[in-house]
Amino acid sequence: MRLFSSDSGGFIHNIFAFDDDLEKPDNFLAIEALYFLMLHRKRRGPINIEGYFTCTQIADALQKLGYATGDVFATVKHLVRSKLIITDRMNPTDVEWDDSVRILPAGWVHIRILTERFEYLFGVIPTTPIRDQKTTQQLAELVSIEMTKPDLEFQQKLRAVEIFNRYLKNERQRLVTPFNEGDVSGADYVLSHMTKALSVAKFGPRANTAEPDALDF
């Protein structure tokens, strides 16, 4: 999975990215794993501590959304190495199926905060795998302009995020089946955040209605 560098010199993770070697690569897999852990952070798992769940439990939950168990395990290991989640054994390099993991504050920031930030959404575009050729070309043109003109016009950035959002919505629809339609989804949660971010970018802070967030409870 790819990363992009933040302006502060650290690293912010692109949670829309995926490993090309996965059986069923998908832009929402890391998001679904983080969302599951965040949504159930107040529940007790097998080790009787709030927020900890085994890799097997996460894989079983995400399998209902159509993900391959091996892909989920590989993604969980990546999230551990990226310090977005942590294992009960505090070992970031050796993760086993029966290890319990929980989300870290950095993981919370990515899933709850950054996905509502317009600059984050624009910033991850260059390192997000896009499987639609037309979308790839459209985004590549806009990103290439930014590389030659550091002060890319806001309307061009807005256009890029709108294209990115439309692509992700189409990807989400592709994942819906009669078996998972209506299920709680991190993809839907993040897409709703993107809608808010675009609304604020277009119409200003007043467009951000104070609706309760599913992960604040």
N, C-alpha and C positions, 0 to 999 in steps of 0.2 A: 504494500500500500504506500501511496505517495504522500509527502508532506509539503506544506508550503511555509515559507519563512514569514514570521510576523515582522512588523515594522520595528519592534523593540529589540530584534536580534534573536529572540527565542524561536521556538517552533510551535506553531498551532497546527493541529492535525486536521486533515481533510476527511471528515467522517462520511463523505459521499464516495470516497475512493474504495477500490477493492483490488484484490490480488487476481491477476489474469489467469492464474493457474487453478482457481477454484472450479469446482464441477459446474456450478451455476452462478457465475459472477453477477453481482447485483449492486446498484448504488445505495440501496437501503439496508444492507445486511448489518453493517456496523451500527447503524442507527437503531435498528430493531433490537440488537443486543443491549445497547445502552438504555433504550427506552424501557425494556423489560426490567432491568435492574433498578432503574429510577422509579418506575411505577410501583414496584414491590419492595421498595427500600425499607418499609416499616413492618414487613412480614418477617417471620423467623423461618430460616431454612433448616437443613439437616443438622447444622452445628449449633442450633438454638440461639443464634445471634441475628438480630435484625439486619436484613439486607443481603445476607450471604446465601447464594444458591450455587449448586454444583454446575459444572459445564454440561453435564448430562441433562439436568433440568432445563437449562437455557436452550439446549439443542432440541429437546422435546417440545418446548413451547414454540420455538421458531419453525419447527418442522410443520406445525399446523398452518403456518403462513406460506408454506411451500418451499422452505429452505432445506438443503441437504445437510445432514448432521455433521458430516466432515467439514463442510464449509463453515458452519457455525463454530465448530471447535477451533479451526484455523483463525477465524476472526477474533474469537475470545482471546486466544494467545497473543494476537497482534495488539489488542486493546490493553492487555496486561503489560506487554513490553513498552507500549506507548504511555503507560502510567495514567490511563483513563479509568482503569479498573485495577483491583488488587486481589491477590489470592490470600486465603487464610494462612498459607505457609510463607507469605511475604517473599516468594521466589519469582522474579519476573522472567526467568529464563527456562524454567522447568515446570510446565503446566500439565497436569494430568486430568483425565476425564472426571475423576471423583473429587478434584479440588473444588472448594467453594470460593466464589469470587463476589465482590461487591463493587459498586461504582464509587469512584473517588471524586472529590470536588472538581477536578479538571474535567471529568466526564460529565458532571452536572452542568458545568459552564458551557460545554460544547453543545449538549442536547437542549438545554433550557434557555441559554442566553444567546450564544453566537448564531444560532439558526434564525434568530429574529433581527440580526444585524445585517444591513444591506452590504456593508463593506466586506464582511466575512463571506457572504454569498457570492459577491463579485470576485473576491480573492481566491476562492477555491476552484473557479472555473478552469484555469489552465491545467490543473492537476487532477481533474475529474475525468475518468474514462467515459466517453460518450459513444454509444453504439449505433447512433443514427447518423449517416453520412451527411445529410443536409444540415442537421444541427451542428455537426462538427465543423463544417465549412463556415457557417454563419458565425459561430463563436470564434473560430480561428481568425477570421477577418477583423472582428472587433478587438480581440486580444492583441493581434499584431499591430494594430493602430496604437494601442497603449504602449507597446514596446518602443515605438518610434516617437511617440508624443506622450511624455510622462504625465501631462495634464489632460488626460482623455476627457472629453466633454461629458458632463453628467448624463445627458440624454443618451449617449452611446453606452455608458455603463448601465443605465436603466434598461436599454434595449437588450443588452447581453443577459442581465439577470432575468428579464421576462422570457427570453428564449430558453434559458436554463430551466426556469420554473415550468414552462410548458413541456419541455422534454421530460422532466422528472414526473410530472403529472401523467404523461403518457406511459412512462415506465411503471408507475403505480397501477394504472389500469390494466396493464399487461399481466400483473401479478395476481389480480383478483380472479378467484375461481368460485364455483358454487360451494366449495368446501370451506373457504375462508372469508367469504363476503360478509361484511358486518363485524368482523373480528376487530378487537382493539389493535391499532397499528401505529408504530412509531413513524412510518412513512406519512400517514395522514396527519399526524401531529406536526411533523416538520414542515409539511406542505402548507399547513395552516399558518405556521410561523412565517413562511416565505411570503404568503399572501399579505400578512400584516406588514412585513418589511417593505414590500413593494408599495403598499398603500401609504405608509409613512413617507417613503421616498418621493412619492408623487404629490401628496397633499399636505405633508408636514405632520408634526407630532399630534395634532388634534385628531388625526385619522386613527390613532391608536386607542381604540376603545378599551376601557378597563374591564374586560371580561376575565373571569377566573380561568386560570391555566390548570390543565389536568394534572400537571406534575407538582403543583403547589399544595396539594392536599396529602 
